[in-house]
Amino acid sequence: MVEKKEKRSNAQRVSDVKSAVNVAVHYLKAVTREAHEIRVEETEFDEARKHWVITLSFEAGTDAWLSDRQFKEFRIKVEDGTVLSMKIRKIG
């Protein structure tokens, strides 16, 4: 699990799901350079904590035959788009 609070350089309120997904994708690409075939799997707004929970899946690796689909869950603060956490999302 990566616990890193990264503020966006142009901090803006992330009030819609599309913006939250864009933040998650940008963060994933910044920390996982080998990620490709990125897909949105789940989105949720946590009203009590005022943050988005976004699950992305992606292929990792350069060889399509050896590539493995991975899932990551992101928590993104509505107030300013800060990525509060990125962690492995276990499936099954």
TAFEN-V748782 format. One record per residue. N is the residue number from 1. RES is the residue in one small letter. PHI is phi as a letter, one per 30 degrees, with the letter a starting at -180 (999 if undefined). PSI is psi in radians with two decimals (999 if undefined). D_LAST is the distance of its C-alpha to the last C-alpha in Angstrom with 2 decimals. Layout:
n->N res->RES phi->PHI psi->PSI d_last->D_LAST
n->N res->RES phi->PHI psi->PSI d_last->D_LAST
This chain:
n->1 res->m phi->999 psi->2.33 d_last->18.30
n->2 res->v phi->c psi->2.08 d_last->21.35
n->3 res->e phi->c psi->1.63 d_last->23.45
n->4 res->k phi->b psi->2.20 d_last->26.19
n->5 res->k phi->c psi->1.89 d_last->28.14
n->6 res->e phi->c psi->2.04 d_last->29.62
n->7 res->k phi->d psi->2.46 d_last->32.12
n->8 res->r phi->d psi->2.49 d_last->32.78
n->9 res->s phi->d psi->-0.57 d_last->36.29
n->10 res->n phi->c psi->1.11 d_last->37.17
n->11 res->a phi->e psi->2.11 d_last->35.43
n->12 res->q phi->b psi->2.66 d_last->35.03
n->13 res->r phi->d psi->2.37 d_last->33.43
n->14 res->v phi->c psi->1.45 d_last->30.02
n->15 res->s phi->c psi->-0.10 d_last->30.42
n->16 res->d phi->b psi->2.78 d_last->28.47
n->17 res->v phi->d psi->-0.63 d_last->24.98
n->18 res->k phi->d psi->-0.75 d_last->26.43
n->19 res->s phi->d psi->-0.71 d_last->28.05
n->20 res->a phi->d psi->-0.72 d_last->24.97
n->21 res->v phi->d psi->-0.74 d_last->23.01
n->22 res->n phi->d psi->-0.72 d_last->26.05
n->23 res->v phi->d psi->-0.80 d_last->26.12
n->24 res->a phi->d psi->-0.78 d_last->22.48
n->25 res->v phi->d psi->-0.79 d_last->23.14
n->26 res->h phi->e psi->-0.77 d_last->26.45
n->27 res->y phi->d psi->-0.79 d_last->25.04
n->28 res->l phi->e psi->-0.81 d_last->22.30
n->29 res->k phi->d psi->-0.56 d_last->25.10
n->30 res->a phi->d psi->-0.61 d_last->27.36
n->31 res->v phi->c psi->-0.28 d_last->25.19
n->32 res->t phi->b psi->1.42 d_last->23.27
n->33 res->r phi->e psi->-0.49 d_last->26.03
n->34 res->e phi->d psi->0.06 d_last->24.19
n->35 res->a phi->d psi->2.30 d_last->21.66
n->36 res->h phi->b psi->2.99 d_last->22.28
n->37 res->e phi->h psi->0.87 d_last->20.90
n->38 res->i phi->d psi->2.32 d_last->19.64
n->39 res->r phi->b psi->2.55 d_last->17.90
n->40 res->v phi->d psi->2.20 d_last->17.44
n->41 res->e phi->c psi->-0.78 d_last->14.02
n->42 res->e phi->b psi->2.58 d_last->14.65
n->43 res->t phi->b psi->2.52 d_last->17.85
n->44 res->e phi->a psi->2.50 d_last->18.98
n->45 res->f phi->c psi->2.14 d_last->22.32
n->46 res->d phi->c psi->1.72 d_last->22.65
n->47 res->e phi->d psi->-0.71 d_last->26.12
n->48 res->a phi->d psi->-0.70 d_last->26.79
n->49 res->r phi->c psi->-0.13 d_last->26.22
n->50 res->k phi->h psi->0.88 d_last->27.42
n->51 res->h phi->b psi->2.76 d_last->24.77
n->52 res->w phi->c psi->2.53 d_last->22.32
n->53 res->v phi->c psi->1.99 d_last->18.58
n->54 res->i phi->c psi->2.24 d_last->17.68
n->55 res->t phi->c psi->2.17 d_last->14.47
n->56 res->l phi->c psi->2.59 d_last->15.54
n->57 res->s phi->c psi->2.71 d_last->14.14
n->58 res->f phi->a psi->2.78 d_last->16.68
n->59 res->e phi->d psi->2.43 d_last->17.85
n->60 res->a phi->b psi->2.45 d_last->19.35
n->61 res->g phi->j psi->2.84 d_last->22.29
n->62 res->t phi->c psi->-0.35 d_last->25.42
n->63 res->d phi->c psi->2.04 d_last->24.95
n->64 res->a phi->e psi->-0.56 d_last->22.97
n->65 res->w phi->d psi->-0.49 d_last->22.35
n->66 res->l phi->c psi->-0.04 d_last->20.97
n->67 res->s phi->d psi->2.66 d_last->19.11
n->68 res->d phi->b psi->2.22 d_last->15.45
n->69 res->r phi->d psi->2.22 d_last->13.48
n->70 res->q phi->c psi->2.72 d_last->12.61
n->71 res->f phi->b psi->2.33 d_last->11.58
n->72 res->k phi->b psi->2.46 d_last->14.03
n->73 res->e phi->c psi->2.28 d_last->14.80
n->74 res->f phi->c psi->2.43 d_last->18.55
n->75 res->r phi->c psi->2.13 d_last->20.75
n->76 res->i phi->b psi->2.18 d_last->24.10
n->77 res->k phi->d psi->2.23 d_last->27.21
n->78 res->v phi->d psi->-0.73 d_last->28.97
n->79 res->e phi->e psi->-0.77 d_last->32.40
n->80 res->d phi->b psi->0.13 d_last->32.67
n->81 res->g phi->i psi->0.25 d_last->29.50
n->82 res->t phi->d psi->2.29 d_last->28.80
n->83 res->v phi->d psi->1.92 d_last->25.36
n->84 res->l phi->d psi->-0.62 d_last->24.61
n->85 res->s phi->a psi->2.74 d_last->21.48
n->86 res->m phi->b psi->2.19 d_last->19.00
n->87 res->k phi->b psi->2.85 d_last->15.92
n->88 res->i phi->d psi->2.31 d_last->12.77
n->89 res->r phi->c psi->1.95 d_last->9.87
n->90 res->k phi->d psi->2.32 d_last->6.66
n->91 res->i phi->c psi->2.35 d_last->3.78
n->92 res->g phi->j psi->999 d_last->0.00
